[in-house]
């Protein structure tokens, strides 16, 4: 059975590790290419986009893909849309892995917004010390508020994408624990945190640390995703594959 996994998340890596090395499977992992040096995975890996919905549909047909797993980031809305449409066009069974979002807990001081420009506005006009943890791609939006002092943590180098006078760029890859996140916020004098609601344990430390320190969080809500079968984790995807009764496909029973 030929499986294409759209990855870039810990869930994708966990599923790949569960499926790698099986003689009855041909698994390909696809990464968007936004990280210059992605962690090596034990299956063939392709880097880069497909060329939209039609390009992905052509790939599914040309490679005779039997099953498509969308294990992309919760904020990768465009790719999830393309995956759902391409699966529908080609009648390839699709499953999405969608980790649960973080939920507000007692003591959380969340300011929830739908878009990144709204997150900029939520910082207010008075200068503040801001901890940006939204990744590199959308950091440039905050150039509209140059009065703030920013600590921007990204996996890839930030470069000149955020041209503001007061900026500290920090390159680091999670997971991050609560104690180290609290120490970073204290030593940096952070007054407000900006985060996407990515969910998961790897980066939750900053949210728990902000709660402990009484620091408000501008939380960007997740974008909408297509209505396709979904599970919360890699274990659920493995069970779905093993069940083999979706779309009436007997080939999936071989997993």
PENOR-V141814 format. One record per residue. N is the residue number from 1. RES is the residue in three letters. SS is DSSP state (hx for helix, st for strand, lp for the rest). PSI is psi in whole degrees, 0 to 359 (999 if undefined). Layout:
N & RES & SS & PSI
N & RES & SS & PSI
This chain:
1 & UNK & lp & 138
2 & UNK & st & 122
3 & UNK & st & 131
4 & UNK & st & 124
5 & UNK & st & 119
6 & UNK & st & 112
7 & UNK & lp & 211
8 & UNK & lp & 8
9 & UNK & lp & 166
10 & UNK & hx & 327
11 & UNK & hx & 319
12 & UNK & hx & 316
13 & UNK & hx & 319
14 & UNK & hx & 319
15 & UNK & hx & 318
16 & UNK & hx & 316
17 & UNK & hx & 327
18 & UNK & hx & 330
19 & UNK & hx & 341
20 & UNK & lp & 143
21 & UNK & lp & 359
22 & UNK & lp & 127
23 & UNK & lp & 338
24 & UNK & lp & 3
25 & UNK & lp & 148
26 & UNK & st & 106
27 & UNK & st & 130
28 & UNK & st & 133
29 & UNK & st & 132
30 & UNK & st & 128
31 & UNK & st & 147
32 & UNK & lp & 335
33 & UNK & lp & 16
34 & UNK & lp & 343
35 & UNK & lp & 127
36 & UNK & lp & 323
37 & UNK & lp & 75
38 & UNK & lp & 154
39 & UNK & lp & 131
40 & UNK & lp & 141
41 & UNK & lp & 155
42 & UNK & lp & 28
43 & UNK & lp & 161
44 & UNK & st & 135
45 & UNK & st & 130
46 & UNK & st & 146
47 & UNK & st & 133
48 & UNK & lp & 168
49 & UNK & lp & 177
50 & UNK & lp & 347
51 & UNK & lp & 42
52 & UNK & hx & 191
53 & UNK & hx & 313
54 & UNK & hx & 322
55 & UNK & hx & 319
56 & UNK & hx & 319
57 & UNK & hx & 319
58 & UNK & hx & 320
59 & UNK & hx & 316
60 & UNK & hx & 320
61 & UNK & hx & 314
62 & UNK & hx & 324
63 & UNK & lp & 7
64 & UNK & lp & 48
65 & UNK & lp & 131
66 & UNK & lp & 337
67 & UNK & st & 135
68 & UNK & st & 126
69 & UNK & st & 118
70 & UNK & st & 98
71 & UNK & lp & 38
72 & UNK & lp & 173
73 & UNK & lp & 148
74 & UNK & lp & 336
75 & UNK & lp & 6
76 & UNK & lp & 63
77 & UNK & hx & 321
78 & UNK & hx & 315
79 & UNK & hx & 321
80 & UNK & hx & 321
81 & UNK & hx & 315
82 & UNK & hx & 319
83 & UNK & hx & 315
84 & UNK & hx & 317
85 & UNK & hx & 317
86 & UNK & hx & 321
87 & UNK & hx & 320
88 & UNK & hx & 320
89 & UNK & hx & 327
90 & UNK & hx & 358
91 & UNK & lp & 32
92 & UNK & lp & 127
93 & UNK & st & 138
94 & UNK & st & 145
95 & UNK & st & 137
96 & UNK & st & 137
97 & UNK & st & 114
98 & UNK & lp & 100
99 & UNK & lp & 145
100 & UNK & lp & 144
101 & UNK & lp & 158
102 & UNK & lp & 144
103 & UNK & lp & 143
104 & UNK & lp & 135
105 & UNK & lp & 162
106 & UNK & lp & 131
107 & UNK & lp & 344
108 & UNK & lp & 137
109 & UNK & lp & 75
110 & UNK & st & 139
111 & UNK & st & 102
112 & UNK & st & 133
113 & UNK & st & 164
114 & UNK & lp & 336
115 & UNK & lp & 161
116 & UNK & hx & 327
117 & UNK & hx & 330
118 & UNK & hx & 329
119 & UNK & hx & 321
120 & UNK & hx & 313
121 & UNK & hx & 326
122 & UNK & hx & 342
123 & UNK & lp & 338
124 & UNK & lp & 175
125 & UNK & lp & 334
126 & UNK & lp & 140
127 & UNK & lp & 135
128 & UNK & lp & 162
129 & UNK & st & 113
130 & UNK & st & 133
131 & UNK & st & 110
132 & UNK & st & 122
133 & UNK & st & 49
134 & UNK & lp & 4
135 & UNK & lp & 176
136 & UNK & lp & 323
137 & UNK & lp & 321
138 & UNK & lp & 6
139 & UNK & hx & 330
140 & UNK & hx & 338
141 & UNK & hx & 329
142 & UNK & hx & 356
143 & UNK & hx & 342
144 & UNK & hx & 349
145 & UNK & lp & 70
146 & UNK & lp & 355
147 & UNK & lp & 343
148 & UNK & lp & 160
149 & UNK & st & 122
150 & UNK & st & 136
151 & UNK & st & 111
152 & UNK & st & 117
153 & UNK & st & 125
154 & UNK & st & 160
155 & UNK & lp & 314
156 & UNK & lp & 156
157 & UNK & lp & 137
158 & UNK & lp & 328
159 & UNK & lp & 215
160 & UNK & lp & 23
161 & UNK & lp & 339
162 & UNK & lp & 84
163 & UNK & lp & 82
164 & UNK & lp & 155
165 & UNK & lp & 335
166 & UNK & lp & 94
167 & UNK & st & 132
168 & UNK & st & 120
169 & UNK & st & 131
170 & UNK & st & 123
171 & UNK & st & 122
172 & UNK & lp & 151
173 & UNK & lp & 133
174 & UNK & lp & 178
175 & UNK & lp & 157
176 & UNK & lp & 129
177 & UNK & lp & 167
178 & UNK & hx & 315
179 & UNK & hx & 315
180 & UNK & hx & 326
181 & UNK & hx & 318
182 & UNK & hx & 320
183 & UNK & hx & 318
184 & UNK & hx & 316
185 & UNK & hx & 321
186 & UNK & hx & 310
187 & UNK & hx & 334
188 & UNK & hx & 356
189 & UNK & lp & 33
190 & UNK & lp & 135
191 & UNK & lp & 340
192 & UNK & st & 143
193 & UNK & st & 140
194 & UNK & st & 126
195 & UNK & st & 149
196 & UNK & st & 150
197 & UNK & lp & 76
198 & UNK & lp & 337
199 & UNK & lp & 177
200 & UNK & lp & 168
201 & UNK & lp & 335
202 & UNK & lp & 324
203 & UNK & lp & 15
204 & UNK & lp & 341
205 & UNK & hx & 322
206 & UNK & hx & 324
207 & UNK & hx & 315
208 & UNK & hx & 321
209 & UNK & hx & 317
210 & UNK & hx & 320
211 & UNK & hx & 314
212 & UNK & hx & 321
213 & UNK & hx & 355
214 & UNK & lp & 30
215 & UNK & lp & 130
216 & UNK & st & 152
217 & UNK & st & 123
218 & UNK & st & 109
219 & UNK & st & 118
220 & UNK & st & 121
221 & UNK & lp & 159
222 & UNK & lp & 149
223 & UNK & lp & 163
224 & UNK & lp & 151
225 & UNK & lp & 158
226 & UNK & lp & 154
227 & UNK & lp & 89
228 & UNK & lp & 163
229 & UNK & lp & 139
230 & UNK & st & 158
231 & UNK & st & 162
232 & UNK & lp & 347
233 & UNK & lp & 177
234 & UNK & hx & 324
235 & UNK & hx & 321
236 & UNK & hx & 321
237 & UNK & hx & 321
238 & UNK & hx & 318
239 & UNK & hx & 321
240 & UNK & hx & 316
241 & UNK & hx & 318
242 & UNK & hx & 330
243 & UNK & hx & 318
244 & UNK & lp & 20
245 & UNK & lp & 8
246 & UNK & hx & 145
247 & UNK & hx & 18
248 & UNK & hx & 26
249 & UNK & lp & 114
250 & UNK & hx & 336
251 & UNK & hx & 329
252 & UNK & hx & 342
253 & UNK & hx & 346
254 & UNK & hx & 347
255 & UNK & lp & 999
